[in-house]
Amino acid sequence: MSLVVVLVFFGVAAGVIGKIKGSSFFLWFLIGFCIPFGGVLAAILYRFDRKEPLRRCPECNKVLALHVQVCTRCGRDLEWPEEALFER
Ligand SMILES: [Zn+2]
């Protein structure tokens, strides 16, 4: 009985974290419930689904994540952009 309570706790924890990050509460609840520690950990490490800031390389126009410092296509050093893109 207590095991179920612990599993539900992990499920809710993973679900809330997943929901905050723009994913499905129910999906992460199931993951947290089935894989107690791993599920919560995965939810914490899971990237934000929405509004991941992006930027465009001024040299070759490749769209990269904001935190990328060197363009993966042309190798140009990238400055911190004045405005980030939010398109995918
Ligand atoms: Zn580039």
PDB file of the backbone (N, CA, C, O) and the ligand in Angstrom, with CONECT records:
HET     ZN  A 101       1
ATOM      1  N   MET A   1       0.837  -1.214   0.000  1.00  0.00           N
ATOM      2  CA  MET A   1       0.000   0.000   0.000  1.00  0.00           C
ATOM      3  C   MET A   1       0.864   1.254   0.000  1.00  0.00           C
ATOM      4  O   MET A   1       0.631   2.180  -0.776  1.00  0.00           O
ATOM      5  N   SER A   2       1.870   1.273   0.884  1.00  0.00           N
ATOM      6  CA  SER A   2       2.724   2.458   0.954  1.00  0.00           C
ATOM      7  C   SER A   2       3.515   2.636  -0.337  1.00  0.00           C
ATOM      8  O   SER A   2       3.846   3.757  -0.725  1.00  0.00           O
ATOM      9  N   LEU A   3       3.813   1.515  -1.000  1.00  0.00           N
ATOM     10  CA  LEU A   3       4.547   1.616  -2.272  1.00  0.00           C
ATOM     11  C   LEU A   3       3.732   2.394  -3.303  1.00  0.00           C
ATOM     12  O   LEU A   3       4.266   3.207  -4.057  1.00  0.00           O
ATOM     13  N   VAL A   4       2.416   2.120  -3.316  1.00  0.00           N
ATOM     14  CA  VAL A   4       1.552   2.834  -4.264  1.00  0.00           C
ATOM     15  C   VAL A   4       1.565   4.335  -3.971  1.00  0.00           C
ATOM     16  O   VAL A   4       1.605   5.157  -4.886  1.00  0.00           O
ATOM     17  N   VAL A   5       1.530   4.680  -2.674  1.00  0.00           N
ATOM     18  CA  VAL A   5       1.557   6.097  -2.293  1.00  0.00           C
ATOM     19  C   VAL A   5       2.839   6.752  -2.793  1.00  0.00           C
ATOM     20  O   VAL A   5       2.818   7.864  -3.320  1.00  0.00           O
ATOM     21  N   VAL A   6       3.960   6.044  -2.618  1.00  0.00           N
ATOM     22  CA  VAL A   6       5.251   6.576  -3.071  1.00  0.00           C
ATOM     23  C   VAL A   6       5.248   6.745  -4.589  1.00  0.00           C
ATOM     24  O   VAL A   6       5.724   7.753  -5.111  1.00  0.00           O
ATOM     25  N   LEU A   7       4.703   5.740  -5.295  1.00  0.00           N
ATOM     26  CA  LEU A   7       4.676   5.810  -6.758  1.00  0.00           C
ATOM     27  C   LEU A   7       3.803   6.965  -7.234  1.00  0.00           C
ATOM     28  O   LEU A   7       4.152   7.671  -8.180  1.00  0.00           O
ATOM     29  N   VAL A   8       2.643   7.153  -6.557  1.00  0.00           N
ATOM     30  CA  VAL A   8       1.767   8.271  -6.930  1.00  0.00           C
ATOM     31  C   VAL A   8       2.484   9.599  -6.681  1.00  0.00           C
ATOM     32  O   VAL A   8       2.380  10.535  -7.473  1.00  0.00           O
ATOM     33  N   PHE A   9       3.216   9.660  -5.559  1.00  0.00           N
ATOM     34  CA  PHE A   9       3.970  10.876  -5.252  1.00  0.00           C
ATOM     35  C   PHE A   9       4.959  11.183  -6.375  1.00  0.00           C
ATOM     36  O   PHE A   9       5.042  12.316  -6.848  1.00  0.00           O
ATOM     37  N   PHE A  10       5.705  10.166  -6.795  1.00  0.00           N
ATOM     38  CA  PHE A  10       6.668  10.371  -7.872  1.00  0.00           C
ATOM     39  C   PHE A  10       5.951  10.735  -9.175  1.00  0.00           C
ATOM     40  O   PHE A  10       6.430  11.564  -9.948  1.00  0.00           O
ATOM     41  N   GLY A  11       4.800  10.105  -9.405  1.00  0.00           N
ATOM     42  CA  GLY A  11       4.031  10.408 -10.604  1.00  0.00           C
ATOM     43  C   GLY A  11       3.590  11.860 -10.638  1.00  0.00           C
ATOM     44  O   GLY A  11       3.720  12.535 -11.659  1.00  0.00           O
ATOM     45  N   VAL A  12       3.057  12.345  -9.492  1.00  0.00           N
ATOM     46  CA  VAL A  12       2.603  13.733  -9.415  1.00  0.00           C
ATOM     47  C   VAL A  12       3.785  14.685  -9.573  1.00  0.00           C
ATOM     48  O   VAL A  12       3.686  15.700 -10.262  1.00  0.00           O
ATOM     49  N   ALA A  13       4.915  14.348  -8.924  1.00  0.00           N
ATOM     50  CA  ALA A  13       6.100  15.209  -9.013  1.00  0.00           C
ATOM     51  C   ALA A  13       6.561  15.326 -10.468  1.00  0.00           C
ATOM     52  O   ALA A  13       6.797  16.429 -10.962  1.00  0.00           O
ATOM     53  N   ALA A  14       6.685  14.201 -11.140  1.00  0.00           N
ATOM     54  CA  ALA A  14       7.122  14.212 -12.543  1.00  0.00           C
ATOM     55  C   ALA A  14       6.078  14.930 -13.400  1.00  0.00           C
ATOM     56  O   ALA A  14       6.432  15.678 -14.312  1.00  0.00           O
ATOM     57  N   GLY A  15       4.781  14.704 -13.109  1.00  0.00           N
ATOM     58  CA  GLY A  15       3.713  15.325 -13.878  1.00  0.00           C
ATOM     59  C   GLY A  15       3.727  16.835 -13.757  1.00  0.00           C
ATOM     60  O   GLY A  15       3.582  17.546 -14.752  1.00  0.00           O
ATOM     61  N   VAL A  16       3.904  17.333 -12.520  1.00  0.00           N
ATOM     62  CA  VAL A  16       3.921  18.782 -12.301  1.00  0.00           C
ATOM     63  C   VAL A  16       5.111  19.400 -13.023  1.00  0.00           C
ATOM     64  O   VAL A  16       4.978  20.436 -13.674  1.00  0.00           O
ATOM     65  N   ILE A  17       6.277  18.763 -12.909  1.00  0.00           N
ATOM     66  CA  ILE A  17       7.479  19.296 -13.569  1.00  0.00           C
ATOM     67  C   ILE A  17       7.280  19.293 -15.083  1.00  0.00           C
ATOM     68  O   ILE A  17       7.603  20.266 -15.765  1.00  0.00           O
ATOM     69  N   GLY A  18       6.739  18.173 -15.603  1.00  0.00           N
ATOM     70  CA  GLY A  18       6.497  18.087 -17.041  1.00  0.00           C
ATOM     71  C   GLY A  18       5.522  19.149 -17.511  1.00  0.00           C
ATOM     72  O   GLY A  18       5.697  19.742 -18.575  1.00  0.00           O
ATOM     73  N   LYS A  19       4.477  19.387 -16.696  1.00  0.00           N
ATOM     74  CA  LYS A  19       3.458  20.388 -17.033  1.00  0.00           C
ATOM     75  C   LYS A  19       4.077  21.780 -17.068  1.00  0.00           C
ATOM     76  O   LYS A  19       3.806  22.561 -17.980  1.00  0.00           O
ATOM     77  N   ILE A  20       4.903  22.089 -16.081  1.00  0.00           N
ATOM     78  CA  ILE A  20       5.564  23.397 -16.034  1.00  0.00           C
ATOM     79  C   ILE A  20       6.392  23.601 -17.297  1.00  0.00           C
ATOM     80  O   ILE A  20       6.489  24.711 -17.820  1.00  0.00           O
ATOM     81  N   LYS A  21       6.976  22.530 -17.770  1.00  0.00           N
ATOM     82  CA  LYS A  21       7.841  22.635 -18.943  1.00  0.00           C
ATOM     83  C   LYS A  21       7.061  22.549 -20.252  1.00  0.00           C
ATOM     84  O   LYS A  21       7.654  22.420 -21.323  1.00  0.00           O
ATOM     85  N   GLY A  22       5.751  22.621 -20.169  1.00  0.00           N
ATOM     86  CA  GLY A  22       4.951  22.702 -21.378  1.00  0.00           C
ATOM     87  C   GLY A  22       4.581  21.372 -21.979  1.00  0.00           C
ATOM     88  O   GLY A  22       4.106  21.313 -23.113  1.00  0.00           O
ATOM     89  N   SER A  23       4.792  20.290 -21.228  1.00  0.00           N
ATOM     90  CA  SER A  23       4.432  18.978 -21.733  1.00  0.00           C
ATOM     91  C   SER A  23       3.155  18.502 -21.050  1.00  0.00           C
ATOM     92  O   SER A  23       2.528  19.259 -20.310  1.00  0.00           O
ATOM     93  N   SER A  24       2.774  17.269 -21.290  1.00  0.00           N
ATOM     94  CA  SER A  24       1.539  16.739 -20.749  1.00  0.00           C
ATOM     95  C   SER A  24       1.726  16.253 -19.313  1.00  0.00           C
ATOM     96  O   SER A  24       2.648  15.490 -19.023  1.00  0.00           O
ATOM     97  N   PHE A  25       0.842  16.702 -18.414  1.00  0.00           N
ATOM     98  CA  PHE A  25       0.893  16.237 -17.020  1.00  0.00           C
ATOM     99  C   PHE A  25       0.693  14.734 -16.956  1.00  0.00           C
ATOM    100  O   PHE A  25       1.416  14.027 -16.254  1.00  0.00           O
ATOM    101  N   PHE A  26      -0.315  14.246 -17.711  1.00  0.00           N
ATOM    102  CA  PHE A  26      -0.662  12.834 -17.643  1.00  0.00           C
ATOM    103  C   PHE A  26       0.483  11.947 -18.129  1.00  0.00           C
ATOM    104  O   PHE A  26       0.791  10.916 -17.532  1.00  0.00           O
ATOM    105  N   LEU A  27       1.101  12.375 -19.225  1.00  0.00           N
ATOM    106  CA  LEU A  27       2.232  11.612 -19.778  1.00  0.00           C
ATOM    107  C   LEU A  27       3.342  11.480 -18.748  1.00  0.00           C
ATOM    108  O   LEU A  27       3.851  10.384 -18.510  1.00  0.00           O
ATOM    109  N   TRP A  28       3.718  12.603 -18.135  1.00  0.00           N
ATOM    110  CA  TRP A  28       4.818  12.578 -17.168  1.00  0.00           C
ATOM    111  C   TRP A  28       4.403  11.911 -15.872  1.00  0.00           C
ATOM    112  O   TRP A  28       5.239  11.332 -15.178  1.00  0.00           O
ATOM    113  N   PHE A  29       3.108  11.986 -15.532  1.00  0.00           N
ATOM    114  CA  PHE A  29       2.619  11.250 -14.371  1.00  0.00           C
ATOM    115  C   PHE A  29       2.860   9.760 -14.566  1.00  0.00           C
ATOM    116  O   PHE A  29       3.335   9.072 -13.662  1.00  0.00           O
ATOM    117  N   LEU A  30       2.526   9.269 -15.764  1.00  0.00           N
ATOM    118  CA  LEU A  30       2.726   7.847 -16.056  1.00  0.00           C
ATOM    119  C   LEU A  30       4.208   7.474 -16.001  1.00  0.00           C
ATOM    120  O   LEU A  30       4.583   6.441 -15.445  1.00  0.00           O
ATOM    121  N   ILE A  31       5.040   8.334 -16.588  1.00  0.00           N
ATOM    122  CA  ILE A  31       6.477   8.058 -16.588  1.00  0.00           C
ATOM    123  C   ILE A  31       7.006   8.025 -15.159  1.00  0.00           C
ATOM    124  O   ILE A  31       7.744   7.114 -14.783  1.00  0.00           O
ATOM    125  N   GLY A  32       6.621   9.032 -14.358  1.00  0.00           N
ATOM    126  CA  GLY A  32       7.079   9.092 -12.970  1.00  0.00           C
ATOM    127  C   GLY A  32       6.550   7.925 -12.153  1.00  0.00           C
ATOM    128  O   GLY A  32       7.231   7.426 -11.257  1.00  0.00           O
ATOM    129  N   PHE A  33       5.338   7.494 -12.462  1.00  0.00           N
ATOM    130  CA  PHE A  33       4.712   6.390 -11.734  1.00  0.00           C
ATOM    131  C   PHE A  33       5.409   5.069 -12.053  1.00  0.00           C
ATOM    132  O   PHE A  33       5.631   4.248 -11.163  1.00  0.00           O
ATOM    133  N   CYS A  34       5.754   4.867 -13.328  1.00  0.00           N
ATOM    134  CA  CYS A  34       6.362   3.601 -13.762  1.00  0.00           C
ATOM    135  C   CYS A  34       7.861   3.552 -13.452  1.00  0.00           C
ATOM    136  O   CYS A  34       8.398   2.497 -13.118  1.00  0.00           O
ATOM    137  N   ILE A  35       8.517   4.684 -13.565  1.00  0.00           N
ATOM    138  CA  ILE A  35       9.968   4.736 -13.311  1.00  0.00           C
ATOM    139  C   ILE A  35      10.195   5.807 -12.252  1.00  0.00           C
ATOM    140  O   ILE A  35      10.565   6.933 -12.585  1.00  0.00           O
ATOM    141  N   PRO A  36       9.977   5.473 -10.972  1.00  0.00           N
ATOM    142  CA  PRO A  36       9.925   6.486  -9.905  1.00  0.00           C
ATOM    143  C   PRO A  36      11.060   7.517  -9.958  1.00  0.00           C
ATOM    144  O   PRO A  36      10.807   8.698 -10.195  1.00  0.00           O
ATOM    145  N   PHE A  37      12.288   7.088  -9.743  1.00  0.00           N
ATOM    146  CA  PHE A  37      13.367   8.081  -9.683  1.00  0.00           C
ATOM    147  C   PHE A  37      13.731   8.573 -11.082  1.00  0.00           C
ATOM    148  O   PHE A  37      13.917   9.771 -11.300  1.00  0.00           O
ATOM    149  N   GLY A  38      13.830   7.656 -12.010  1.00  0.00           N
ATOM    150  CA  GLY A  38      14.222   8.009 -13.375  1.00  0.00           C
ATOM    151  C   GLY A  38      13.229   8.947 -14.029  1.00  0.00           C
ATOM    152  O   GLY A  38      13.621   9.849 -14.769  1.00  0.00           O
ATOM    153  N   GLY A  39      11.930   8.742 -13.761  1.00  0.00           N
ATOM    154  CA  GLY A  39      10.905   9.578 -14.378  1.00  0.00           C
ATOM    155  C   GLY A  39      10.984  11.018 -13.918  1.00  0.00           C
ATOM    156  O   GLY A  39      10.900  11.942 -14.728  1.00  0.00           O
ATOM    157  N   VAL A  40      11.147  11.213 -12.599  1.00  0.00           N
ATOM    158  CA  VAL A  40      11.261  12.574 -12.064  1.00  0.00           C
ATOM    159  C   VAL A  40      12.522  13.229 -12.603  1.00  0.00           C
ATOM    160  O   VAL A  40      12.520  14.398 -12.989  1.00  0.00           O
ATOM    161  N   LEU A  41      13.602  12.450 -12.620  1.00  0.00           N
ATOM    162  CA  LEU A  41      14.873  12.966 -13.131  1.00  0.00           C
ATOM    163  C   LEU A  41      14.730  13.363 -14.601  1.00  0.00           C
ATOM    164  O   LEU A  41      15.215  14.415 -15.018  1.00  0.00           O
ATOM    165  N   ALA A  42      14.062  12.515 -15.376  1.00  0.00           N
ATOM    166  CA  ALA A  42      13.867  12.798 -16.801  1.00  0.00           C
ATOM    167  C   ALA A  42      13.045  14.070 -16.985  1.00  0.00           C
ATOM    168  O   ALA A  42      13.320  14.879 -17.871  1.00  0.00           O
ATOM    169  N   ALA A  43      12.013  14.236 -16.119  1.00  0.00           N
ATOM    170  CA  ALA A  43      11.174  15.433 -16.212  1.00  0.00           C
ATOM    171  C   ALA A  43      11.988  16.680 -15.910  1.00  0.00           C
ATOM    172  O   ALA A  43      11.808  17.717 -16.549  1.00  0.00           O
ATOM    173  N   ILE A  44      12.895  16.577 -14.924  1.00  0.00           N
ATOM    174  CA  ILE A  44      13.730  17.727 -14.565  1.00  0.00           C
ATOM    175  C   ILE A  44      14.676  18.061 -15.717  1.00  0.00           C
ATOM    176  O   ILE A  44      14.888  19.230 -16.039  1.00  0.00           O
ATOM    177  N   LEU A  45      15.238  17.026 -16.329  1.00  0.00           N
ATOM    178  CA  LEU A  45      16.231  17.245 -17.373  1.00  0.00           C
ATOM    179  C   LEU A  45      15.588  17.543 -18.735  1.00  0.00           C
ATOM    180  O   LEU A  45      16.243  18.029 -19.657  1.00  0.00           O
ATOM    181  N   TYR A  46      14.287  17.238 -18.833  1.00  0.00           N
ATOM    182  CA  TYR A  46      13.590  17.404 -20.088  1.00  0.00           C
ATOM    183  C   TYR A  46      13.618  18.869 -20.524  1.00  0.00           C
ATOM    184  O   TYR A  46      13.398  19.776 -19.721  1.00  0.00           O
ATOM    185  N   ARG A  47      13.892  19.080 -21.806  1.00  0.00           N
ATOM    186  CA  ARG A  47      13.953  20.445 -22.297  1.00  0.00           C
ATOM    187  C   ARG A  47      12.563  21.050 -22.392  1.00  0.00           C
ATOM    188  O   ARG A  47      11.572  20.333 -22.535  1.00  0.00           O
ATOM    189  N   PHE A  48      12.496  22.361 -22.311  1.00  0.00           N
ATOM    190  CA  PHE A  48      11.230  23.032 -22.484  1.00  0.00           C
ATOM    191  C   PHE A  48      10.721  22.795 -23.902  1.00  0.00           C
ATOM    192  O   PHE A  48      11.452  22.948 -24.880  1.00  0.00           O
ATOM    193  N   ASP A  49       9.451  22.418 -23.984  1.00  0.00           N
ATOM    194  CA  ASP A  49       8.850  22.166 -25.286  1.00  0.00           C
ATOM    195  C   ASP A  49       8.661  23.462 -26.061  1.00  0.00           C
ATOM    196  O   ASP A  49       8.940  23.539 -27.258  1.00  0.00           O
ATOM    197  N   ARG A  50       8.192  24.459 -25.366  1.00  0.00           N
ATOM    198  CA  ARG A  50       7.847  25.715 -26.018  1.00  0.00           C
ATOM    199  C   ARG A  50       8.861  26.782 -25.660  1.00  0.00           C
ATOM    200  O   ARG A  50       9.543  26.697 -24.639  1.00  0.00           O
ATOM    201  N   LYS A  51       8.948  27.774 -26.505  1.00  0.00           N
ATOM    202  CA  LYS A  51       9.726  28.963 -26.219  1.00  0.00           C
ATOM    203  C   LYS A  51      11.180  28.659 -25.917  1.00  0.00           C
ATOM    204  O   LYS A  51      11.789  29.312 -25.069  1.00  0.00           O
ATOM    205  N   GLU A  52      11.735  27.684 -26.595  1.00  0.00           N
ATOM    206  CA  GLU A  52      13.174  27.526 -26.496  1.00  0.00           C
ATOM    207  C   GLU A  52      13.790  28.618 -27.361  1.00  0.00           C
ATOM    208  O   GLU A  52      13.564  28.652 -28.571  1.00  0.00           O
ATOM    209  N   PRO A  53      14.560  29.504 -26.756  1.00  0.00           N
ATOM    210  CA  PRO A  53      15.072  30.617 -27.546  1.00  0.00           C
ATOM    211  C   PRO A  53      16.014  30.157 -28.647  1.00  0.00           C
ATOM    212  O   PRO A  53      16.909  29.340 -28.427  1.00  0.00           O
ATOM    213  N   LEU A  54      15.797  30.688 -29.808  1.00  0.00           N
ATOM    214  CA  LEU A  54      16.621  30.350 -30.962  1.00  0.00           C
ATOM    215  C   LEU A  54      17.237  31.615 -31.516  1.00  0.00           C
ATOM    216  O   LEU A  54      16.794  32.720 -31.203  1.00  0.00           O
ATOM    217  N   ARG A  55      18.243  31.458 -32.326  1.00  0.00           N
ATOM    218  CA  ARG A  55      18.881  32.595 -32.994  1.00  0.00           C
ATOM    219  C   ARG A  55      19.347  32.127 -34.357  1.00  0.00           C
ATOM    220  O   ARG A  55      19.450  30.933 -34.638  1.00  0.00           O
ATOM    221  N   ARG A  56      19.625  33.118 -35.194  1.00  0.00           N
ATOM    222  CA  ARG A  56      20.021  32.801 -36.545  1.00  0.00           C
ATOM    223  C   ARG A  56      21.478  33.212 -36.739  1.00  0.00           C
ATOM    224  O   ARG A  56      21.890  34.301 -36.338  1.00  0.00           O
ATOM    225  N   CYS A  57      22.241  32.331 -37.355  1.00  0.00           N
ATOM    226  CA  CYS A  57      23.641  32.648 -37.627  1.00  0.00           C
ATOM    227  C   CYS A  57      23.702  33.770 -38.664  1.00  0.00           C
ATOM    228  O   CYS A  57      23.112  33.644 -39.736  1.00  0.00           O
ATOM    229  N   PRO A  58      24.409  34.868 -38.361  1.00  0.00           N
ATOM    230  CA  PRO A  58      24.470  35.990 -39.303  1.00  0.00           C
ATOM    231  C   PRO A  58      25.254  35.637 -40.575  1.00  0.00           C
ATOM    232  O   PRO A  58      25.144  36.319 -41.594  1.00  0.00           O
ATOM    233  N   GLU A  59      26.027  34.589 -40.500  1.00  0.00           N
ATOM    234  CA  GLU A  59      26.869  34.222 -41.634  1.00  0.00           C
ATOM    235  C   GLU A  59      26.105  33.353 -42.641  1.00  0.00           C
ATOM    236  O   GLU A  59      26.084  33.648 -43.836  1.00  0.00           O
ATOM    237  N   CYS A  60      25.482  32.284 -42.145  1.00  0.00           N
ATOM    238  CA  CYS A  60      24.869  31.329 -43.072  1.00  0.00           C
ATOM    239  C   CYS A  60      23.370  31.167 -42.833  1.00  0.00           C
ATOM    240  O   CYS A  60      22.726  30.359 -43.501  1.00  0.00           O
ATOM    241  N   ASN A  61      22.795  31.940 -41.869  1.00  0.00           N
ATOM    242  CA  ASN A  61      21.354  31.903 -41.599  1.00  0.00           C
ATOM    243  C   ASN A  61      20.858  30.599 -40.998  1.00  0.00           C
ATOM    244  O   ASN A  61      19.651  30.359 -40.971  1.00  0.00           O
ATOM    245  N   LYS A  62      21.765  29.746 -40.512  1.00  0.00           N
ATOM    246  CA  LYS A  62      21.306  28.522 -39.866  1.00  0.00           C
ATOM    247  C   LYS A  62      20.690  28.887 -38.514  1.00  0.00           C
ATOM    248  O   LYS A  62      21.244  29.695 -37.768  1.00  0.00           O
ATOM    249  N   VAL A  63      19.526  28.277 -38.206  1.00  0.00           N
ATOM    250  CA  VAL A  63      18.862  28.535 -36.929  1.00  0.00           C
ATOM    251  C   VAL A  63      19.465  27.619 -35.869  1.00  0.00           C
ATOM    252  O   VAL A  63      19.509  26.400 -36.030  1.00  0.00           O
ATOM    253  N   LEU A  64      19.924  28.230 -34.787  1.00  0.00           N
ATOM    254  CA  LEU A  64      20.603  27.490 -33.724  1.00  0.00           C
ATOM    255  C   LEU A  64      19.967  27.831 -32.386  1.00  0.00           C
ATOM    256  O   LEU A  64      19.266  28.836 -32.262  1.00  0.00           O
ATOM    257  N   ALA A  65      20.213  26.995 -31.389  1.00  0.00           N
ATOM    258  CA  ALA A  65      19.766  27.322 -30.039  1.00  0.00           C
ATOM    259  C   ALA A  65      20.539  28.536 -29.542  1.00  0.00           C
ATOM    260  O   ALA A  65      21.681  28.774 -29.936  1.00  0.00           O
ATOM    261  N   LEU A  66      19.886  29.300 -28.663  1.00  0.00           N
ATOM    262  CA  LEU A  66      20.475  30.554 -28.198  1.00  0.00           C
ATOM    263  C   LEU A  66      21.821  30.337 -27.513  1.00  0.00           C
ATOM    264  O   LEU A  66      22.715  31.178 -27.607  1.00  0.00           O
ATOM    265  N   HIS A  67      21.961  29.206 -26.823  1.00  0.00           N
ATOM    266  CA  HIS A  67      23.175  28.978 -26.034  1.00  0.00           C
ATOM    267  C   HIS A  67      24.358  28.514 -26.885  1.00  0.00           C
ATOM    268  O   HIS A  67      25.480  28.415 -26.388  1.00  0.00           O
ATOM    269  N   VAL A  68      24.108  28.230 -28.166  1.00  0.00           N
ATOM    270  CA  VAL A  68      25.196  27.781 -29.039  1.00  0.00           C
ATOM    271  C   VAL A  68      26.139  28.950 -29.293  1.00  0.00           C
ATOM    272  O   VAL A  68      25.702  30.045 -29.646  1.00  0.00           O
ATOM    273  N   GLN A  69      27.413  28.715 -29.113  1.00  0.00           N
ATOM    274  CA  GLN A  69      28.365  29.823 -29.241  1.00  0.00           C
ATOM    275  C   GLN A  69      29.146  29.787 -30.540  1.00  0.00           C
ATOM    276  O   GLN A  69      29.689  30.801 -30.977  1.00  0.00           O
ATOM    277  N   VAL A  70      29.199  28.614 -31.155  1.00  0.00           N
ATOM    278  CA  VAL A  70      29.887  28.510 -32.439  1.00  0.00           C
ATOM    279  C   VAL A  70      28.925  27.841 -33.410  1.00  0.00           C
ATOM    280  O   VAL A  70      28.366  26.788 -33.104  1.00  0.00           O
ATOM    281  N   CYS A  71      28.728  28.444 -34.579  1.00  0.00           N
ATOM    282  CA  CYS A  71      27.797  27.897 -35.556  1.00  0.00           C
ATOM    283  C   CYS A  71      28.249  26.495 -35.971  1.00  0.00           C
ATOM    284  O   CYS A  71      29.417  26.267 -36.285  1.00  0.00           O
ATOM    285  N   THR A  72      27.291  25.565 -35.964  1.00  0.00           N
ATOM    286  CA  THR A  72      27.639  24.183 -36.291  1.00  0.00           C
ATOM    287  C   THR A  72      27.785  23.981 -37.796  1.00  0.00           C
ATOM    288  O   THR A  72      28.302  22.952 -38.231  1.00  0.00           O
ATOM    289  N   ARG A  73      27.337  24.947 -38.596  1.00  0.00           N
ATOM    290  CA  ARG A  73      27.457  24.786 -40.042  1.00  0.00           C
ATOM    291  C   ARG A  73      28.713  25.475 -40.579  1.00  0.00           C
ATOM    292  O   ARG A  73      29.490  24.864 -41.312  1.00  0.00           O
ATOM    293  N   CYS A  74      28.912  26.740 -40.217  1.00  0.00           N
ATOM    294  CA  CYS A  74      30.027  27.475 -40.819  1.00  0.00           C
ATOM    295  C   CYS A  74      31.145  27.765 -39.829  1.00  0.00           C
ATOM    296  O   CYS A  74      32.193  28.280 -40.218  1.00  0.00           O
ATOM    297  N   GLY A  75      30.934  27.436 -38.531  1.00  0.00           N
ATOM    298  CA  GLY A  75      32.011  27.585 -37.561  1.00  0.00           C
ATOM    299  C   GLY A  75      32.242  29.007 -37.092  1.00  0.00           C
ATOM    300  O   GLY A  75      33.248  29.286 -36.440  1.00  0.00           O
ATOM    301  N   ARG A  76      31.323  29.917 -37.411  1.00  0.00           N
ATOM    302  CA  ARG A  76      31.489  31.306 -36.999  1.00  0.00           C
ATOM    303  C   ARG A  76      31.263  31.459 -35.496  1.00  0.00           C
ATOM    304  O   ARG A  76      30.346  30.853 -34.943  1.00  0.00           O
ATOM    305  N   ASP A  77      32.090  32.258 -34.839  1.00  0.00           N
ATOM    306  CA  ASP A  77      31.864  32.589 -33.432  1.00  0.00           C
ATOM    307  C   ASP A  77      30.625  33.458 -33.343  1.00  0.00           C
ATOM    308  O   ASP A  77      30.493  34.429 -34.088  1.00  0.00           O
ATOM    309  N   LEU A  78      29.720  33.121 -32.443  1.00  0.00           N
ATOM    310  CA  LEU A  78      28.458  33.846 -32.362  1.00  0.00           C
ATOM    311  C   LEU A  78      28.426  34.720 -31.120  1.00  0.00           C
ATOM    312  O   LEU A  78      28.741  34.270 -30.019  1.00  0.00           O
ATOM    313  N   GLU A  79      28.047  35.959 -31.308  1.00  0.00           N
ATOM    314  CA  GLU A  79      27.851  36.875 -30.191  1.00  0.00           C
ATOM    315  C   GLU A  79      26.485  36.595 -29.573  1.00  0.00           C
ATOM    316  O   GLU A  79      25.631  35.981 -30.212  1.00  0.00           O
ATOM    317  N   TRP A  80      26.277  37.033 -28.357  1.00  0.00           N
ATOM    318  CA  TRP A  80      24.948  36.928 -27.749  1.00  0.00           C
ATOM    319  C   TRP A  80      24.011  37.828 -28.530  1.00  0.00           C
ATOM    320  O   TRP A  80      24.261  39.029 -28.632  1.00  0.00           O
ATOM    321  N   PRO A  81      22.929  37.274 -29.090  1.00  0.00           N
ATOM    322  CA  PRO A  81      22.073  38.086 -29.977  1.00  0.00           C
ATOM    323  C   PRO A  81      21.253  39.105 -29.202  1.00  0.00           C
ATOM    324  O   PRO A  81      20.927  38.898 -28.033  1.00  0.00           O
ATOM    325  N   GLU A  82      20.924  40.200 -29.862  1.00  0.00           N
ATOM    326  CA  GLU A  82      20.110  41.225 -29.210  1.00  0.00           C
ATOM    327  C   GLU A  82      18.674  40.757 -29.045  1.00  0.00           C
ATOM    328  O   GLU A  82      18.020  41.087 -28.056  1.00  0.00           O
ATOM    329  N   GLU A  83      18.186  39.996 -30.001  1.00  0.00           N
ATOM    330  CA  GLU A  83      16.852  39.442 -29.853  1.00  0.00           C
ATOM    331  C   GLU A  83      16.835  37.974 -30.275  1.00  0.00           C
ATOM    332  O   GLU A  83      17.452  37.583 -31.266  1.00  0.00           O
ATOM    333  N   ALA A  84      16.119  37.187 -29.502  1.00  0.00           N
ATOM    334  CA  ALA A  84      16.055  35.767 -29.804  1.00  0.00           C
ATOM    335  C   ALA A  84      14.808  35.469 -30.622  1.00  0.00           C
ATOM    336  O   ALA A  84      13.809  36.183 -30.531  1.00  0.00           O
ATOM    337  N   LEU A  85      14.870  34.437 -31.400  1.00  0.00           N
ATOM    338  CA  LEU A  85      13.707  33.966 -32.151  1.00  0.00           C
ATOM    339  C   LEU A  85      13.008  32.902 -31.318  1.00  0.00           C
ATOM    340  O   LEU A  85      13.645  32.230 -30.507  1.00  0.00           O
ATOM    341  N   PHE A  86      11.726  32.748 -31.509  1.00  0.00           N
ATOM    342  CA  PHE A  86      11.026  31.695 -30.810  1.00  0.00           C
ATOM    343  C   PHE A  86      10.356  30.736 -31.778  1.00  0.00           C
ATOM    344  O   PHE A  86       9.584  29.865 -31.377  1.00  0.00           O
ATOM    345  N   GLU A  87      10.659  30.906 -33.049  1.00  0.00           N
ATOM    346  CA  GLU A  87      10.065  30.010 -34.024  1.00  0.00           C
ATOM    347  C   GLU A  87      10.845  28.703 -34.063  1.00  0.00           C
ATOM    348  O   GLU A  87      11.999  28.658 -33.637  1.00  0.00           O
ATOM    349  N   ARG A  88      10.241  27.665 -34.558  1.00  0.00           N
ATOM    350  CA  ARG A  88      10.900  26.387 -34.673  1.00  0.00           C
ATOM    351  C   ARG A  88      11.308  26.186 -36.121  1.00  0.00           C
ATOM    352  O   ARG A  88      11.891  25.156 -36.460  1.00  0.00           O
TER     353      ARG A  88
HETATM  354 ZN    ZN A 101      26.793  29.801 -39.657  1.00  0.00          ZN2+
END
